[in-house]
Each structure stands twice: as C-alpha cells, then as structure tokens.
Amino acid sequence: MRLRENITQKMLTLQRRINVFKYLVPTRHSFLLFLIFFYRCVYTLRTNSDCEHSQTYQSLQK
C-alpha cells in the first residue's frame, strides 16, 4: 500500500513537471518569435531603402 502511494506521488509530481514544461515551452517559443520579429522590424526600418531596392531587384529578376 505504501509503495502504491509512493508511485502515485511520483506520478503526480511528474505530471506537474510536464505541465510546467508544457507551459514554459510555448511561451519561450513565442518570445523567440517575437524577438526575431522585432529584430527584423528594426533592421528593416534601419535599412529601409536597401530592403525596398532589393525587393524590386528580386521582382525584376523573376
């Protein structure tokens, strides 16, 4: 009986850890996406004319 309780306790703690992990991973992922997006925005703003020029160049190449 004691062993069974111990196993259920371990299962519960494992479940809790998995839940925390599940919660952490997507938020970290979205945070990374946000950082990349933000960096790209800043980079595009900084080199706006170059970016537009390269886009027109690419469209001309097609």
N, CA and C atoms as a LAMMPS dump frame, in Angstrom:
ITEM: TIMESTEP
0
ITEM: NUMBER OF ATOMS
186
ITEM: BOX BOUNDS ff ff ff
-5.0000000000000000e+02 5.0000000000000000e+02
-5.0000000000000000e+02 5.0000000000000000e+02
-5.0000000000000000e+02 5.0000000000000000e+02
ITEM: ATOMS id mol type element x y z
1 1 1 N 0.835 -1.211 0
2 1 2 C 0 0 0
3 1 3 C 0.872 1.265 0
4 2 1 N 1.898 1.236 0.811
5 2 2 C 2.797 2.395 0.909
6 2 3 C 3.516 2.633 -0.422
7 3 1 N 3.928 1.544 -1.034
8 3 2 C 4.62 1.61 -2.318
9 3 3 C 3.711 2.229 -3.381
10 4 1 N 2.455 1.828 -3.338
11 4 2 C 1.489 2.347 -4.289
12 4 3 C 1.315 3.868 -4.137
13 5 1 N 1.237 4.306 -2.907
14 5 2 C 1.12 5.743 -2.634
15 5 3 C 2.347 6.498 -3.15
16 6 1 N 3.482 5.891 -2.944
17 6 2 C 4.73 6.495 -3.395
18 6 3 C 4.728 6.655 -4.919
19 7 1 N 4.287 5.616 -5.61
20 7 2 C 4.231 5.647 -7.08
21 7 3 C 3.26 6.733 -7.55
22 8 1 N 2.1 6.804 -6.924
23 8 2 C 1.124 7.835 -7.324
24 8 3 C 1.679 9.231 -7.062
25 9 1 N 2.397 9.383 -5.966
26 9 2 C 3.006 10.676 -5.639
27 9 3 C 4.029 11.069 -6.702
28 10 1 N 4.839 10.098 -7.097
29 10 2 C 5.834 10.345 -8.146
30 10 3 C 5.152 10.704 -9.458
31 11 1 N 4.071 10.007 -9.76
32 11 2 C 3.325 10.279 -10.99
33 11 3 C 2.767 11.705 -10.97
34 12 1 N 2.263 12.112 -9.829
35 12 2 C 1.705 13.461 -9.693
36 12 3 C 2.774 14.531 -9.881
37 13 1 N 3.908 14.329 -9.255
38 13 2 C 4.995 15.303 -9.399
39 13 3 C 5.477 15.364 -10.846
40 14 1 N 5.543 14.196 -11.482
41 14 2 C 5.943 14.122 -12.88
42 14 3 C 4.933 14.878 -13.747
43 15 1 N 3.657 14.655 -13.462
44 15 2 C 2.592 15.342 -14.198
45 15 3 C 2.713 16.855 -14.045
46 16 1 N 2.996 17.271 -12.821
47 16 2 C 3.16 18.7 -12.558
48 16 3 C 4.343 19.275 -13.331
49 17 1 N 5.441 18.546 -13.328
50 17 2 C 6.621 19 -14.072
51 17 3 C 6.324 19.089 -15.557
52 18 1 N 5.61 18.088 -16.077
53 18 2 C 5.247 18.081 -17.501
54 18 3 C 4.367 19.287 -17.817
55 19 1 N 3.429 19.58 -16.927
56 19 2 C 2.545 20.734 -17.124
57 19 3 C 3.336 22.04 -17.147
58 20 1 N 4.27 22.161 -16.23
59 20 2 C 5.121 23.359 -16.179
60 20 3 C 5.941 23.449 -17.456
61 21 1 N 6.488 22.33 -17.887
62 21 2 C 7.283 22.279 -19.108
63 21 3 C 6.434 22.667 -20.316
64 22 1 N 5.223 22.099 -20.374
65 22 2 C 4.295 22.425 -21.466
66 22 3 C 3.979 23.903 -21.477
67 23 1 N 3.863 24.484 -20.299
68 23 2 C 3.551 25.913 -20.201
69 23 3 C 4.758 26.761 -20.62
70 24 1 N 5.936 26.332 -20.226
71 24 2 C 7.142 27.116 -20.498
72 24 3 C 7.554 27.096 -21.961
73 25 1 N 7.456 25.949 -22.585
74 25 2 C 7.958 25.815 -23.956
75 25 3 C 7.245 26.742 -24.946
76 26 1 N 5.913 26.753 -25.007
77 26 2 C 5.266 27.635 -25.979
78 26 3 C 5.538 29.117 -25.727
79 27 1 N 5.582 29.504 -24.455
80 27 2 C 5.834 30.912 -24.153
81 27 3 C 7.24 31.309 -24.589
82 28 1 N 8.176 30.425 -24.349
83 28 2 C 9.548 30.706 -24.763
84 28 3 C 9.609 30.779 -26.288
85 29 1 N 8.905 29.876 -26.93
86 29 2 C 8.876 29.842 -28.388
87 29 3 C 8.279 31.137 -28.949
88 30 1 N 7.167 31.55 -28.387
89 30 2 C 6.522 32.783 -28.852
90 30 3 C 7.409 33.998 -28.561
91 31 1 N 8.113 33.933 -27.429
92 31 2 C 9.024 35.026 -27.077
93 31 3 C 10.152 35.118 -28.1
94 32 1 N 10.676 33.97 -28.514
95 32 2 C 11.721 33.933 -29.536
96 32 3 C 11.205 34.493 -30.848
97 33 1 N 9.991 34.07 -31.216
98 33 2 C 9.381 34.571 -32.444
99 33 3 C 9.214 36.084 -32.388
100 34 1 N 8.78 36.555 -31.228
101 34 2 C 8.607 37.993 -31.035
102 34 3 C 9.944 38.722 -31.184
103 35 1 N 10.991 38.148 -30.591
104 35 2 C 12.317 38.762 -30.681
105 35 3 C 12.79 38.833 -32.129
106 36 1 N 12.612 37.737 -32.844
107 36 2 C 13.021 37.696 -34.25
108 36 3 C 12.242 38.732 -35.053
109 37 1 N 10.923 38.764 -34.801
110 37 2 C 10.055 39.718 -35.495
111 37 3 C 10.487 41.154 -35.206
112 38 1 N 10.729 41.434 -33.935
113 38 2 C 11.145 42.77 -33.509
114 38 3 C 12.479 43.149 -34.16
115 39 1 N 13.418 42.212 -34.147
116 39 2 C 14.733 42.456 -34.743
117 39 3 C 14.597 42.75 -36.233
118 40 1 N 13.757 41.96 -36.895
119 40 2 C 13.547 42.159 -38.329
120 40 3 C 12.924 43.517 -38.612
121 41 1 N 11.975 43.919 -37.761
122 41 2 C 11.336 45.228 -37.924
123 41 3 C 12.362 46.348 -37.804
124 42 1 N 13.165 46.267 -36.761
125 42 2 C 14.186 47.292 -36.522
126 42 3 C 15.187 47.308 -37.68
127 43 1 N 15.582 46.119 -38.098
128 43 2 C 16.549 46.014 -39.193
129 43 3 C 15.973 46.593 -40.486
130 44 1 N 14.696 46.3 -40.749
131 44 2 C 14.034 46.809 -41.949
132 44 3 C 13.916 48.328 -41.89
133 45 1 N 13.597 48.834 -40.716
134 45 2 C 13.492 50.287 -40.556
135 45 3 C 14.846 50.961 -40.749
136 46 1 N 15.873 50.309 -40.258
137 46 2 C 17.216 50.884 -40.346
138 46 3 C 17.704 50.902 -41.8
139 47 1 N 17.424 49.827 -42.511
140 47 2 C 17.888 49.724 -43.905
141 47 3 C 16.67 49.625 -44.829
142 48 1 N 15.8 50.597 -44.707
143 48 2 C 14.536 50.563 -45.437
144 48 3 C 14.751 50.701 -46.933
145 49 1 N 15.544 51.662 -47.349
146 49 2 C 15.77 51.896 -48.774
147 49 3 C 16.454 50.69 -49.417
148 50 1 N 17.438 50.113 -48.716
149 50 2 C 18.147 48.942 -49.235
150 50 3 C 17.191 47.77 -49.41
151 51 1 N 16.3 47.602 -48.409
152 51 2 C 15.352 46.498 -48.439
153 51 3 C 14.411 46.656 -49.631
154 52 1 N 13.884 47.864 -49.819
155 52 2 C 12.975 48.124 -50.938
156 52 3 C 13.705 47.904 -52.255
157 53 1 N 14.911 48.356 -52.312
158 53 2 C 15.706 48.196 -53.525
159 53 3 C 15.91 46.714 -53.856
160 54 1 N 16.266 45.936 -52.85
161 54 2 C 16.499 44.504 -53.062
162 54 3 C 15.194 43.808 -53.468
163 55 1 N 14.066 44.244 -52.912
164 55 2 C 12.78 43.642 -53.261
165 55 3 C 12.443 43.923 -54.727
166 56 1 N 12.656 45.135 -55.174
167 56 2 C 12.38 45.47 -56.575
168 56 3 C 13.335 44.704 -57.488
169 57 1 N 14.563 44.569 -57.03
170 57 2 C 15.549 43.815 -57.799
171 57 3 C 15.11 42.361 -57.962
172 58 1 N 14.622 41.771 -56.861
173 58 2 C 14.151 40.386 -56.894
174 58 3 C 12.951 40.243 -57.812
175 59 1 N 12.035 41.203 -57.787
176 59 2 C 10.841 41.14 -58.629
177 59 3 C 11.226 41.288 -60.105
178 60 1 N 12.261 42.071 -60.368
179 60 2 C 12.736 42.234 -61.748
180 60 3 C 13.389 40.954 -62.266
181 61 1 N 14.055 40.242 -61.372
182 61 2 C 14.73 39.007 -61.771
183 61 3 C 13.762 37.906 -62.181
184 62 1 N 12.536 37.929 -61.63
185 62 2 C 11.569 36.854 -61.877
186 62 3 C 11.133 36.769 -63.334
